[in-house]
Amino acid sequence: MNIQLEVKDSVVAYAGKAVVKGVSLRLQAGEIGCLLGPSGCGKTTLLRAIAGFEPVVGGRIELHGQTVSSPGRVLAPERRNVGMVFQDFALYPHLSVAKNVAFGLHRMGRAARRQRVDELIKLVGLEPVRDTYPHQLSGGQQQRVALIRAIAPRPDVLLLDEPFSSLDVELREQLAREVRGILKRDGITAILVTHDQLEAFAMADRIGVLWNGELQQWDSGYQLYHRPANRFVADFIGQGVMLPGKVLDGSRIATALGEVRGLFAGDFPAAERVDLLLRPDDVIHDDDSPLQLEVAAKAFRGAEYLYTLRLDDGSEILCMVQSHHDHEIGSRIGIRLAVDHLIVFASGAG
């Protein structure tokens, strides 16, 4: 196993207060990771520590097996062979696209430098603007220039600090997919910081959810959504509601929707009060179902409606329905559950 980046029990502190608390994660060569979480959770601080801009006061950070940060020792950023793409792209305004990309290639011969620049500009489809200056480019074009400038020297690890945050919402997921394709083609290990889940899902192989400086779960997007490690991850990733219930046995829970069947992890004895996580895609609209719920609210999403449905006891669940099923608020629609594994937490547990 070729580990390119490893963070081991790392602690970063400001003025004696820890803001990153014992985080551990690893990326193999060519993998793309993401640090995801709300503002102030420590994700950018951790990225800066990986880059060498912040020291660690506990644990260590390794790049391709070499310790680059440990208490009292910090290898300078320029000696880490790490590339970085910033939020504002930080392009040189007086240099053309081609010269921006070539900026970090001064150690290469002229012919090799020209070949690398041409290869990358072609890769991102910027040949028509290669001699254009940054202020003449769109936001998406500037983002592509910043990306290929960072990967031109073939860094061991590429760090991306909210690189899509200044772009239109419609562009973000598209560009995240494009960037993933470019990194995969070049075999570059990368780690992204974002607060946008769709960016994270579109781009990353592994995602770390941070909260209050602690890593809650380091996993694939699928696992974070379908098998969250704790209630914070369950609440933060995707949409869903916690439906109160009572354990009947190891595969059945009694709820206001009736008996819900499925396997679930955890040692919950019979009669224990629990909260069951229900995602919108766990609830299927079925006109023939005898279980009819009131439409309390709806949100049009283009191809789909997100319905909020009210149960007879006043609690609510979410249901994603194709948008040609246009039901009025206050009407009742049939639903059925489609769950195989249940995500269950002790009632009221934080």
C-alpha positions in Angstrom: 0.0 0.0 0.0 1.6 3.3 -1.1 0.6 5.9 1.5 1.2 9.4 0.1 -0.3 11.4 3.0 -0.8 10.4 6.6 -2.0 12.6 9.4 -1.4 10.9 12.8 -3.1 12.1 16.0 -2.4 15.7 14.9 -3.2 18.6 17.2 -3.0 22.3 16.0 -3.5 25.1 18.5 -3.9 28.9 18.5 -3.0 30.8 21.7 -2.9 27.5 23.6 -6.4 26.4 22.5 -6.6 23.3 20.3 -8.6 23.9 17.1 -7.6 20.5 15.5 -7.8 17.7 18.1 -6.1 14.5 17.5 -7.0 14.0 13.9 -5.8 10.9 12.0 -6.3 10.1 8.3 -4.5 8.7 5.3 -4.5 8.9 1.5 -3.0 6.4 -0.9 -1.2 7.7 -4.0 -3.7 8.9 -6.5 -6.6 9.1 -4.0 -8.6 12.3 -3.6 -9.7 13.2 -0.1 -12.0 15.9 1.3 -12.3 17.7 4.6 -16.0 18.6 5.0 -17.7 20.4 7.9 -19.4 23.6 9.0 -17.5 26.9 9.4 -15.0 27.0 12.3 -14.7 23.2 12.5 -10.9 23.2 11.9 -10.8 22.0 8.3 -8.8 24.9 6.8 -6.5 24.9 9.8 -5.7 21.2 9.2 -5.1 21.9 5.5 -2.7 24.7 6.4 -0.9 22.3 8.7 -0.5 19.8 5.9 0.8 22.6 3.7 3.3 23.6 6.4 1.8 27.0 7.2 0.8 25.9 10.7 2.8 23.8 13.2 1.4 20.8 15.0 1.7 20.7 18.8 0.8 17.0 18.9 1.0 14.0 16.6 2.7 14.3 13.2 2.1 14.6 9.5 3.9 12.5 6.9 4.3 12.9 3.2 5.3 9.8 1.2 6.7 8.3 4.5 8.7 11.3 5.6 7.7 13.2 8.7 7.2 16.9 7.7 5.5 18.2 10.8 5.8 17.1 14.5 6.1 19.1 17.7 9.1 21.4 17.4 9.8 20.5 13.8 8.2 21.9 10.6 9.6 21.3 7.1 9.1 24.5 5.1 6.2 24.5 2.7 8.5 25.0 -0.4 10.4 21.8 0.5 7.3 19.6 0.7 6.5 19.3 -3.0 2.9 20.3 -2.2 0.8 22.3 -4.6 -2.0 24.6 -3.5 -5.1 26.1 -5.1 -6.5 29.0 -3.1 -10.1 30.4 -2.9 -9.2 33.5 -4.9 -7.1 31.5 -7.4 -4.2 33.9 -6.8 -3.3 34.2 -10.5 -0.6 36.6 -11.6 -2.5 39.4 -13.3 0.4 40.6 -15.4 1.1 37.1 -16.9 -0.9 35.3 -19.7 -2.5 32.0 -19.1 0.5 30.1 -20.6 3.0 32.1 -18.5 0.9 31.6 -15.3 1.0 27.8 -15.9 4.7 27.9 -16.7 5.6 29.9 -13.6 6.6 27.0 -11.4 8.5 25.1 -14.1 11.7 27.2 -14.1 13.8 24.2 -13.3 12.7 22.4 -16.5 14.4 22.9 -19.9 12.6 25.2 -22.3 11.3 22.4 -24.6 10.1 20.3 -21.7 8.4 23.3 -20.1 6.7 24.2 -23.3 5.5 20.6 -23.7 4.1 20.5 -20.2 2.3 23.8 -20.5 0.8 22.8 -23.9 -0.3 19.4 -22.5 -2.2 21.0 -19.5 -3.8 23.8 -21.4 -5.1 21.3 -24.0 -6.3 19.1 -21.1 -8.6 21.8 -19.8 -9.7 23.2 -23.1 -8.0 26.6 -22.8 -6.1 26.7 -26.1 -8.1 29.6 -27.5 -7.2 31.8 -24.4 -3.6 30.7 -23.8 -2.3 34.2 -24.5 -5.2 35.9 -22.6 -4.7 37.6 -19.2 -6.6 36.5 -16.0 -9.0 39.6 -15.9 -10.3 38.6 -19.4 -11.3 35.1 -18.3 -14.5 33.8 -16.7 -14.5 32.4 -13.2 -14.5 28.9 -14.5 -11.6 29.5 -16.8 -9.6 31.2 -14.0 -10.3 28.1 -11.8 -8.9 25.8 -14.5 -5.8 28.0 -14.9 -5.2 27.9 -11.1 -5.6 24.2 -11.1 -3.2 23.4 -13.9 -0.7 25.9 -12.6 -0.7 24.0 -9.3 -0.4 20.5 -10.9 2.2 21.5 -13.5 5.2 20.7 -11.3 3.6 17.3 -10.5 3.4 17.8 -6.7 3.2 14.8 -4.4 0.0 16.2 -2.9 -2.3 18.9 -4.2 -4.2 20.9 -1.6 -7.4 22.8 -2.6 -8.9 25.4 -0.2 -12.5 25.9 -1.2 -11.5 26.4 -4.8 -15.1 26.6 -6.1 -16.5 29.0 -3.5 -16.4 32.1 -5.7 -18.2 30.4 -8.6 -21.9 30.1 -9.4 -23.7 27.3 -7.7 -24.5 25.7 -11.0 -20.8 25.5 -12.0 -19.5 24.0 -8.7 -20.5 20.4 -9.1 -19.6 20.3 -12.8 -16.2 21.7 -12.2 -15.6 19.4 -9.2 -16.2 16.4 -11.6 -13.9 18.0 -14.2 -11.1 18.6 -11.6 -11.5 15.0 -10.4 -11.0 13.7 -14.0 -7.9 15.8 -14.4 -6.3 14.7 -11.1 -7.1 11.0 -11.9 -5.6 11.3 -15.3 -2.4 12.8 -13.9 -2.4 10.4 -10.9 -2.2 13.2 -8.4 -3.0 12.7 -4.7 -5.2 15.6 -3.5 -7.2 16.8 -0.6 -10.0 19.4 -0.8 -11.6 21.6 1.9 -15.2 22.5 1.4 -18.5 23.0 3.2 -20.5 21.9 0.1 -21.5 18.2 0.2 -22.2 18.0 -3.5 -18.7 19.2 -4.3 -17.3 16.6 -1.9 -19.4 13.8 -3.3 -18.6 14.7 -6.9 -14.8 14.9 -6.3 -13.6 12.8 -3.4 -12.8 9.1 -2.9 -12.8 9.6 0.9 -14.4 12.3 2.9 -13.6 13.4 6.5 -16.4 15.1 8.4 -15.0 17.4 11.0 -16.8 19.1 13.9 -15.4 21.1 16.8 -11.9 20.2 15.6 -12.5 16.4 15.8 -12.7 14.0 12.9 -16.2 12.3 13.2 -15.8 9.9 10.3 -13.3 9.3 7.4 -15.1 7.3 4.8 -16.6 7.2 1.3 -19.6 9.4 0.5 -21.8 6.4 0.3 -20.9 5.2 3.8 -21.3 8.7 5.3 -24.8 8.9 3.8 -26.0 5.3 4.5 -23.9 4.3 7.5 -23.1 7.5 9.5 -20.9 6.8 12.5 -22.8 9.1 14.9 -25.7 11.5 15.1 -23.7 14.5 14.0 -22.7 12.9 10.7 -26.3 11.7 10.2 -27.6 15.2 10.7 -24.9 16.9 8.7 -24.8 14.7 5.6 -27.7 14.7 3.3 -31.3 15.3 4.5 -33.4 13.2 6.8 -35.4 13.2 10.0 -35.1 11.3 13.3 -38.3 9.3 13.9 -38.8 8.2 17.5 -39.4 4.5 18.0 -39.2 1.5 20.4 -37.0 -1.6 19.8 -39.1 -4.8 19.4 -36.1 -7.0 18.6 -32.8 -7.0 16.6 -34.6 -6.3 13.3 -37.9 -4.5 14.2 -38.7 -1.1 15.5 -42.2 0.2 16.4 -42.8 3.8 15.1 -45.7 6.1 14.3 -45.4 4.7 10.8 -45.9 1.2 12.1 -43.4 -1.5 12.4 -40.2 -0.9 10.6 -38.1 -3.9 9.7 -34.4 -4.1 8.9 -31.0 -5.0 10.4 -29.4 -2.4 12.5 -26.1 -2.0 14.4 -25.8 -1.4 18.1 -26.8 -3.2 21.2 -30.3 -2.1 21.8 -32.4 -4.2 24.1 -36.1 -4.8 23.5 -38.3 -1.9 24.7 -35.5 0.7 24.5 -36.5 4.1 23.1 -34.5 5.0 20.0 -34.4 7.5 17.1 -34.5 6.0 13.6 -32.9 8.0 10.7 -35.2 8.2 7.7 -33.8 9.7 4.4 -36.1 11.1 1.8 -35.2 8.2 -0.5 -36.3 5.7 2.1 -39.9 6.9 1.7 -41.5 5.9 -1.6 -44.6 7.5 -3.0 -47.2 4.8 -3.7 -50.8 5.7 -4.6 -51.9 2.2 -3.7 -50.5 2.2 -0.2 -53.0 2.1 2.7 -50.6 4.4 4.6 -51.7 7.9 3.7 -50.0 11.0 5.1 -50.8 14.7 4.8 -48.6 17.0 2.6 -47.4 19.6 5.1 -44.9 21.4 2.7 -43.2 20.9 -0.7 -40.2 22.2 -2.4 -39.8 22.1 -6.2 -36.4 20.7 -7.3 -36.9 20.5 -11.1 -37.0 16.8 -11.7 -38.3 16.2 -8.2 -40.4 17.5 -5.3 -39.2 17.2 -1.8 -42.4 16.7 0.2 -42.7 17.1 4.0 -45.3 14.7 5.2 -47.1 14.9 8.5 -47.9 11.8 10.5 -51.0 11.5 12.7 -49.0 12.2 15.8 -47.7 15.5 14.4 -44.2 14.3 13.6 -42.9 14.8 10.0 -40.8 12.9 7.5 -39.4 13.7 4.1 -40.2 12.1 0.7 -38.5 12.7 -2.7 -41.0 12.3 -5.5 -40.8 12.7 -9.3 -42.1 16.2 -10.1 -45.0 15.1 -12.3 -46.6 14.0 -9.0 -47.8 17.5 -8.1 -49.8 17.2 -4.9 -51.4 20.2 -3.0 -50.4 21.1 0.5 -53.1 19.6 2.8 -53.8 16.7 0.6 -53.0 13.1 1.6 -50.7 10.8 -0.4 -49.8 7.1 -0.1 -46.3 6.1 0.9 -44.3 3.0 1.8 -40.9 2.5 3.3 -38.0 1.0 1.3 -35.2 0.4 3.9 -33.0 -2.6 4.3 -30.5 -1.5 6.9 -31.7 0.8 9.7 -29.7 3.7 11.2 -30.6 3.8 14.8 -29.4 6.0 17.7 -30.3 5.9 21.4 -33.1 8.3 22.0 -31.9 11.9 22.4 -28.2 10.9 22.2 -25.9 13.7 21.1 
